[in-house]
């Protein structure tokens, strides 16, 4: 029996953590709001769910992956990284107990409110790169940096969450046949090619995340995951439209195909601080952008939008309009001449 088989506040894990409202779910995990009855504090509890039809060998691999997440995240002590309090087992189900963060994911913020100002994106980037630097110094590669794993609190602070596919130095490599570890639009080119990830891979994913925040969509995005991965490896990112020249330069260097040419964490932090302090980066884009969705109660409702016509289409329309005006003027002149 899993937590979804019972109602809220009726199941207690490890004798102290009471499960409450479901906060979200992914491919193999459900995150619950919970309460630590021993310490009398709210917590978030991640229940790692494994498919029922999965083979025992695969089940063992995925269970170890969950335990590795807890070990990795518990080693971090940074204000922009989620805090892990405890990890416990019930049979082959792992429960990871974390701080409960009140906020929205960066993905939801962009979806509801539209692209962010370059200065605000740079501020978020400074916090995230510091969290990643702390992780890298502890021998941890996150491997799943994306807008859905960044929580934006009501007071503006941000937190990097979900070290669920983190790679920790000293742990054996864990792979899973047919399992795509990460989101295609935010997987670095070297990982997409099957190479071992390093700190530069996380920074590439951070670049794609910040690009999405300022531009409103990922630098590489296709309906098919394979097509997206192919674009990540072979194509150049979409040109920046809203980032401004300074932030655009930073993102372009972060999204370089060659890990050796990307800036390191310290260089990136200083570059982002420069953007955050730039007065030009603190102004809204010249063309207003309407939100693509609105929040009604607890639900997010997509808005139907009509995209702006391409530049070529608008130019053609202008030529046709000028032609019509010219013909009308010529006709009027001919009529006046006859009279």
Residue pairs with C-beta under 8 A, 6 or more apart in sequence:
2 30
2 47
2 49
2 93
3 11
3 19
3 30
3 32
3 47
4 22
4 30
8 19
8 20
8 21
9 18
9 19
9 20
10 19
11 18
11 19
12 18
12 19
12 37
13 19
13 34
13 45
13 88
13 90
13 95
14 86
14 88
14 90
14 95
16 36
16 37
16 38
17 34
17 35
17 36
17 37
17 43
17 45
17 86
17 88
17 95
17 97
18 34
18 35
18 37
19 32
19 34
19 45
20 32
20 33
20 34
20 35
21 32
21 33
22 30
22 31
22 32
22 33
23 31
23 32
23 33
23 44
24 30
24 31
25 31
26 164
28 48
28 49
28 50
28 51
28 62
29 46
29 47
29 48
29 49
29 66
29 164
30 46
30 47
30 49
31 44
31 45
31 46
31 47
32 44
32 45
32 46
32 47
33 42
33 44
33 45
33 100
34 42
34 43
34 44
34 45
34 97
34 100
35 41
35 42
35 43
36 42
36 43
36 85
36 97
42 100
43 85
43 97
43 98
43 99
43 100
44 97
44 98
44 99
44 100
44 101
45 95
45 96
45 97
45 98
46 95
46 96
46 97
46 98
46 164
47 93
47 94
47 95
48 62
48 63
48 66
48 93
48 94
48 95
48 96
49 93
50 59
50 62
50 63
50 92
50 93
54 62
58 176
58 177
59 92
61 174
61 175
61 176
62 176
63 92
63 94
64 174
65 164
65 165
65 174
65 176
66 94
66 96
66 164
67 87
67 94
68 166
68 168
68 171
68 174
69 96
69 162
69 163
69 164
69 165
69 166
70 84
70 87
70 94
70 96
71 87
71 168
71 171
72 135
72 138
72 140
72 163
72 166
72 168
73 81
73 82
73 83
73 84
73 96
73 98
73 163
73 166
74 84
74 87
75 138
75 140
76 83
76 84
76 131
76 134
76 135
76 138
76 140
77 134
78 130
78 131
78 134
78 135
79 127
79 157
80 127
80 128
80 130
80 131
80 157
80 158
80 159
80 160
81 131
81 134
81 135
81 159
81 160
82 98
82 99
82 101
82 151
82 159
82 160
82 161
82 162
82 163
83 98
83 99
84 96
84 97
84 98
85 97
85 98
85 99
86 96
86 97
87 94
87 95
87 96
87 97
88 94
88 95
88 97
89 95
98 161
101 151
101 153
101 159
101 161
102 153
102 154
103 151
103 152
103 153
103 154
103 159
104 112
104 151
104 152
105 147
105 148
105 149
105 150
105 151
105 152
106 124
106 147
106 148
106 150
106 151
106 152
106 158
106 209
106 212
106 213
107 146
107 147
107 148
107 150
107 212
108 300
109 116
109 152
110 116
110 147
110 212
110 213
110 216
111 291
111 292
111 293
111 300
112 291
112 292
112 293
112 294
112 295
112 300
113 291
114 216
114 289
114 290
114 291
114 292
115 213
115 214
115 215
115 216
115 242
115 285
115 289
116 124
116 213
116 214
117 214
117 281
117 282
117 283
117 284
118 214
118 242
118 243
118 244
118 246
118 247
118 275
118 278
118 281
118 282
119 275
119 276
119 277
119 278
119 281
119 282
121 210
121 213
121 214
121 243
121 247
121 275
122 210
122 247
122 272
122 273
122 275
122 276
122 281
123 272
123 276
124 150
124 152
124 158
124 210
124 213
125 206
125 210
125 268
125 272
126 269
126 272
126 273
126 276
127 157
127 158
128 145
128 150
128 158
128 160
128 206
128 209
129 203
129 206
129 265
129 268
129 269
129 272
130 265
130 269
131 159
131 160
132 142
132 145
132 160
132 199
132 202
132 203
132 206
132 265
133 265
133 266
133 269
135 141
135 142
135 163
135 166
135 202
136 199
136 202
136 265
139 168
139 169
139 170
140 163
140 166
140 167
140 168
140 169
141 166
141 167
141 168
141 197
141 198
141 199
141 201
141 202
142 160
142 163
142 166
142 202
142 205
143 165
143 166
143 167
143 181
143 182
143 191
143 197
143 201
143 202
143 205
144 162
144 163
144 164
144 165
144 166
144 181
144 182
144 183
144 186
144 205
145 160
145 186
145 202
145 205
145 206
145 209
146 182
146 183
146 185
146 186
146 205
146 208
146 209
147 209
147 212
147 213
148 183
149 160
149 161
149 162
150 158
150 159
150 160
150 161
150 209
151 158
151 159
151 161
152 158
153 159
165 181
165 182
167 173
167 197
175 181
180 225
182 191
182 205
184 192
184 225
184 226
184 228
184 229
184 232
185 208
185 212
185 218
185 219
185 220
185 221
185 228
185 232
186 205
186 208
186 209
186 218
187 205
187 229
187 232
188 197
188 200
188 201
188 204
188 205
188 232
188 259
189 204
189 232
189 233
189 257
190 196
190 197
190 200
190 201
190 259
191 197
191 201
192 229
192 232
192 233
193 233
198 259
199 264
199 265
200 259
200 260
200 262
200 264
201 259
203 254
203 262
203 263
203 264
203 265
203 268
204 254
204 255
204 256
204 259
204 262
206 254
206 268
207 219
207 250
207 251
207 254
207 255
207 262
208 218
208 219
208 220
208 255
210 247
210 251
210 254
211 218
211 219
211 237
211 240
211 243
211 251
211 255
212 218
212 219
214 240
214 242
214 243
214 247
214 251
215 238
215 240
215 241
215 242
215 243
216 242
216 289
216 292
217 238
219 237
219 238
219 251
219 255
220 228
220 231
220 232
220 235
220 237
220 238
221 228
222 228
222 231
233 257
237 251
237 252
237 255
240 247
240 248
240 251
240 252
241 285
242 285
242 289
243 251
244 275
244 278
244 280
244 281
246 274
246 275
246 278
246 280
246 281
247 275
247 281
250 263
250 268
250 271
250 272
250 275
253 261
253 262
253 263
254 262
254 263
254 268
256 262
263 271
275 281
290 303
290 305
291 303
292 302
292 303
292 305
293 300
293 301
293 302
293 303
294 300
294 301
294 303
295 301
309 317
